[in-house]
Amino acid sequence: MNTIRFVAVLTGFIGLATHAEVLTVTDSQSIQAAIKQANAGDTIKVMPGVYKESVYIDKDNIRFSGVIEGDRWPTLEGDNTRNDGILVSGHNVVVENFYVRHYLGNGIMTQGANNFSVLHNRVEGPGYYGIFPQYGQNGLVAYNVVSGITGTGMYVGMSQNIDIEHNESFDNRGFGIEVENSSKVLIENNYTHGNAIGVVLNLIPGLPVKKEENILVRNNVIVENGASSVESDEHSAIESGTGQIPAGTGLLINAADSSTVEGNLFQGNPGAAIMVIDHNFGQMFPVPDPKIDPFPDDNRVLQNMFIGNGQHPFGRTKRVLDALQQAQAPDLLVAGRGRRNCVTSKSALTSLGADDWSECAATATSNEVVSMRLDKPIVTSPLSLQQKGRLTFLAVCTGCHSFTTRISGPPMVAARAPYQGNPQKLADWIASPTKRRPDYPAMPPQNYLPPDVRLEVAKYVLGINEP
């Protein structure tokens, strides 16, 4: 590859200098080759054009920046065959100005990465997650547009100190924005519409992180979710780790604690504007997690605007309302138990099941919170190979494989059997798989993963040197 390298000299103290290089990639070249060549502190500039590859960034302090010229973007094209668009496991990485489309798994994903920024990108389906930070701290997801995703447009999983701001997430078959088993997350000034549910605060049993708390949902426009993308009871049976969901809801709080909902516009959502549930709701979780509190506690619904919600409930929400002999959904629908929750101006909005909710103080506000991110970047060591292997399995493999149950791929207990004692053989197959099972689709090749990471994934799957 004839990557052109420009050297920028950044002068620090007298007599000392650090060199950060700019690597420029054109559409006749390989992005991944440039990443292999890059060092910490470098910027990789990608020119407009179509790049048919998956990109894996496992180095720290990289700025991965697309160059937009008029309406021409650097486009990562999945061709509905590749699994992932951009995967990041390095710390202090910026991903900006890319058009990522037609990947089957994740559009842009950070896995175990801290101090990340995902900015000004466009992501289109049919992948299961559009933008997906997981196991990260101190991150920013801002000014992105995500649409047409099979699952969730923007998904923050098991992370802390994250800001999600000024994004648009629409026409996704699952959720517009979802925060799962995370804490200290700001969701502000986003526009979610045409999704099954606009915004979801989700505490899911069985995951390593056992809490979902201190989420601030503020000044968002949450409109007409469920109205266009999900129109029938059959379509409401969307699986997202939480069983059958109450599609048509503006905001769903599922057993989350200490959340604040303030200053949002809820308009035209056919179900409830805000729905709050516990883990007993419709037996969504038949196997409880004894380490999790299944009830939503200490949540605050402050001043919001409600216009024309609840007019056409369907699916799970309609069944709940039918049992209560209610034709329309209220602004606030509570299904299940919870403690110390409150709402301002309770008499000014319609509610159902919120008898135990108290009146929040009239002066209650979240204005003191400007950001959930930390004042200074987290100082972290690079991930070990074992950590990369485990996180890559969670990020890439679990989209199609469970260890014990069938998803779109066979259970790992069956798939790994031919490779026992030979992780290298499994690592080679991951890079270049062949179709072996007539009752399952062909597995996309994962050859964009470095050989040492693929080997660690294989070891993790086989139970060798498990991190």
N, C-alpha and C positions, 0 to 999 in steps of 0.2 A: 504494500500500500504506500502511495506517495503522499503521506500526510505532511502538510506544510506546517512547520513549527516556527512560531514567533516567540521571541524571548522578551519578557518584561522584567526589568530589574526593580525590585522594591527595596529601597534603602531604609535600614533601620538605624541602629546606633552608628556613630562614626566608626568607620573601619569595618563594619559588618554589612553584609547584603544577603538577601535570600532571592532565589530565582524562581519565579512562577512562569510556566510556559503555557502558551495557547496552542492547542492542537486543533486544526481545522479539517473537517471531514466533508467531502462532497458525495453526491449520490452515486458515484462510481466506486466508492470506497466503503470499507467496513467500519462501522461505529465501534464494534467490539475490539477490533484491532487497535484502534486509538486508545480505548480504555486500558488495554493491556500495556500500552506504551506509556501511559500517564503516570505521574508521580503526585504525591500529596501536594496540594496547593495549585495544581494545574486547572485550567479551564479547557473543556472540550466544546468547541463550537461546531454545530452541525448545520450545514447549509440546506436550503430548501430542496426537496426531492423526496423520492419514495425509497424507504429502506426496509427491505424484507428480512428482518432478523429480530431476535430477542436480545435485549441488552442487560448485562449483569455488572453492577458496579459494587465491587467489594473493597474499594480503597477509600481512605478517609480524605476529607478536605478536597473534594472534587466539585467543580461547578460544571454541570452538564446542561449546556445552553443551546437551544435552537435559535436559528436566525430566520426571522420572518420578513419576507420581501413582498409587500402588497398583500395579495391573497394567497401567496405561495408559502407553505409551511414545510418544515422538515417532518415528514410523515412516516411513522412506524406502522407498517402494514402487516397484520397477522394472517391475512388470507383465509380466515376461519379455519386455520389448521395449527397455527402456533399457539402455545399455551399462554405465555406471558410477554408483555411489552417491555417494561422497564422494571427490573428488580434491583433494589439498593440494600446492601448490608453494611456499607461503610458509614462512619459518623461524619457529621458536618458536610453533608452533600446537598447541593441545590439541583433540582430538576425543573427546568422552565422552558416554556415556549415550544412544546411538542404537540403534534396531532397523532394520537395513538388510537388505532381502530382495528376492529375485526380480530381481536385476540379472544381465545376461549376461556382463559382463566382470569388473570389480573391485568388491568391496563398499566397502572403504575403502582408498585408496591414497595414499601420500606419494611425490612424485617430485622428487628433488633437494632435499628439505627437511631442514634440520638442527634439532636440539633439539626434536624432535616428541614428543608423547605421544598414544597411542591407548588409551583406558581405558574399561572397563565397557560395552562395546558388545556387541550380539548381531548376528551376520551369518549369513544363510541363503542357500543357493544359489538358482539353479543356476550362478552365475557361475564363472569359471575361477580366480579368486583371491579369497579372503575378505578378508584383511587383508594388504596388500602394500606395505611400505616399500621403495623403490628409490632407489639413488644418494643415500643419506642418511647423516648422521653424528649420533651422540649422541642416540639415540632410545629410547623406552620403549613396549612393547606389553604391557599387563597387564590382567588381570581381564576378558578378553573371552571370549565363547562363539561358536564358528564351527562350522557344520554344513552338510551337503548340498551341498558345493562340488564342481564337476566336476573341478577340478584340485587345488590345494593350499589348505588352510584358512588357514594363516599362512605367508607367504613373505617372507623377507628377501633382497633381491637387491642385490649389489654395494654393500654398506654397511659401516660401521664403527662400533664402540662402541655396540652395541645390546643392550638387555636385553629378553628375552621371558619373562614371569613370570606365574604364577597364571592361565593361560588353560586353557580346555577346547576341544579341536578333535576332532570326531568325525564319523563316517559321511560322510567326504569320499572321493570316488572315487580321488583321488590320495593326496597326503601330508597328514599332520596338521600338521606343522611342517617347513618346509624353509628351510635357509640356503644360499644359492648365491653363490659367488665373493665372499665377505665375510670380514671379520676382526674379532676381538675382539667376539664375541657370546656372551652368557650365555643359556642355555635352562634355566630352573629352575622347579620346582614347577608344572609343567604336567601336564595329564591328556589323553592322546591315546589314542583307542580307536575301533575300527571303521573305520579308514582303510585304504587299500591298504598303506601303510607308516606307522609312527608318526612317526618323526623322520628327516630326511635331511640330511646334510652333503654338499653337492654342488659339485664343481668341474667346470664345464661349459666345453668348448673354444669358441673363436670369439667370446667376449665381451670387452668392453674391459678388465675387471678380470681379472687372470691368476692369482689365488691365492684359496685358501680355507684359512684358518689361524686358530689360537687360538680355537677354539670350545669352550665349556664346557657340557656336557650333564649337569646335576646335579639329583638329587632329584625326578625326574619319575616319573609313573606311566604306563607304556607297555604297554597291555594289549589283547589280542585284536584286533590290527590285521590286516586281511585275512580275519578269520573270518566277518564278516557282510557287508561291503560288496563283497568280491571272493571269489567262490567257485569259479571255474573257470579253466582255463588260458586260455580265450578272453579272459576279463576281465583277465587279467594283462598284456595288451598295452596298457598305458596309456602314452600319450605325454606326456612332461613335459620335453622337451628332452634327454632322456637315453636315448631308445630304449625297448626293452621292459624293464620294471623287475622286480626280484625281489619281487613282492607277497607279503604275509604276514610281512614282516620287521619287527622292532621298531624297530631303528635301523640305517640304512644310512650308511656312511662311504664316499663315492665320491671317492677320490684327495685327500681333505682332509688337511692337515698340522697337527700340534701341537694336536690335539683331546684333551680329557679327558672321560671318561665315568665318572661317580662317583655312587654313592648312589641309583641308579635302581631301580625295580621293573619287571622285564620278566616279564609273565605271560600265558600263553595265546596268544601269537603263533604261528600255525601253522608259520611258517618259522623261520629263525634269530632268536634274540633280537637279536644284533648281527652284521651282515654288513659286511665291509670288502673293497672291490674297487678295482682300478685301471682305467685306461681301456681296457685290452685285454680286459676281461671280456665275453665273448660278442660282441666287436666292437660294443660300444655306440656307439663313436665311430669310424665308418669313415674320417673325415677328421681326422687329429690336428692339434693346435695346437702348432706348434714352440716357442711362447713359454711353454708350460705344462709343468710337471713332472707326468706322468700317474700318479705313484705316491703312495700314502698313506704319509707318513713322520712319525715322532716322535709318534705317537698313544699315549695311555695309557688302558687300561681298568682302573679301580681297583675298589674294593669296590662291587659291585652285587648285587641279589637276583634270582635266576632261578627261576621256578616254571612248570613245565608248558609250556614253549615247544617248538617243533619237532616236534610230534606229527603234524601233517598238512601237510607241505610240498606245494606245488603250483607249476605254472608254471615259471618260469625256475629257481627254487631246486630244484625237484624234478629237473629235468633235470641240474643240476650234481651232485646227490646220486646220481642213478641212474648217472651215469658213474663215480662213486666207489664204487658198490655200497653205498650207505648209505640206510637206510630213513627215518631221522629226521634232522632238522636239529640241529646242536649249539647251545650257547649262543653260541659265537663261531665264525663261519664266515668264513674268509679265502680269497678267490679272486683271486689275482694277487700281484704283487710289492709290496714296501714295505721301508722301512729304519728301523731304530732304534725300532720299535714295542714296547710292553711291556704286560703284564697282571699284576695281582696275584693271588696264590693260583692260579696257572695249573692246578695239579693238582686244584683243587676245582671246576672247571667243565669242561663238555665243550667241546672245540674241534676244529676240522678246518682244516687248511691253515695253522695258526699255529706251525709248527715253528720258524720264524725269529724269532718273537716272544720277547723275553727276559722275565724276571721283574722286574716293577717293585719298587722298594724297598718294604718292608712299611710304612714310615712315609709313603709318598707320599700327598699329599692336595692338594686345591685350596682348602682352607679359607681361605687368605689372600686369595682373590678374593671380594669382596663384590658388586661390580658391574663391568660392562665400560664403563659410561658414564663420561664425563669429569667431573672435579670442578667445572668451570665450563662454562657454555654456550659453544659455538663462536661467535665473532663473525664473521658472514658478511654479504656484500653481497647485496642482493636479486638474484634471477636476471634476466639480461637477456632481452629478448623472444626473441632467437635461442635462448638456452638453454631457455626455456620451450617453444619450438616443437619442439626436438629431444626434450626429455624427454616432452612430451605425445605425440609420435609413438611413442616407446618404450613409454609407459604405456598409451595408448589404442589406437593403430592396430595395433601388432604382435600384439595378441590375435587378430586376424583376417587380417592381411596380412603376408606376407613380400615382400621386394623381388623375389625371383626364383622362388619356388615357391608353389604353391597351398596355402592353408590353408582356412579357412571362407570367406574372401574371395579375390578374384583377386589375382595377383601385382601389386605396385605398378608394375612395368615396363609392364604392360598397362593397369592402371587409370588411370595418369597420362597416357597418350598423348594423350587428347583435350584436355588442359589445358596442354600445353607452351606456355610464353610467356605464360600467363594465370593466375597464381596466385590472383587474386581470384575467378575463376570456380570454381576448385577449392575455395577457402575457402567460397564460398556453397553449393556442393553438399554439403560436409561438414556444414553446418548443416541442410540440408533435402534429404537424398538421395532419389532415386527408384529404384525397382527397374529395372535395365537388362539384367541377365543372367539368363536363365531357369535356368541351372545353378548359381546362387549365391543364398543367402538375401538378403532386403532388408537394407540397412545401417541400423542405428539412427541417428536424427539426433543430432548432437553440438552442438546449438544452445546448450547450457549453457556451452560454451567461449566466452570473450570473443572478439569479432571480430578483435582484433589477434593473439591467440594462434592462432586458426584460420588466419589469413593466414600466420603464421610456420610453422605445420605444413605448409601448402601449399607454401611456398617450400622447406622442407626436402625434401619429397617430390619436388619438381621439380628439386632440386639448385641452387636459387638462394640465394646468401648462406648456404651451409651453415655452421652453427656449428662 
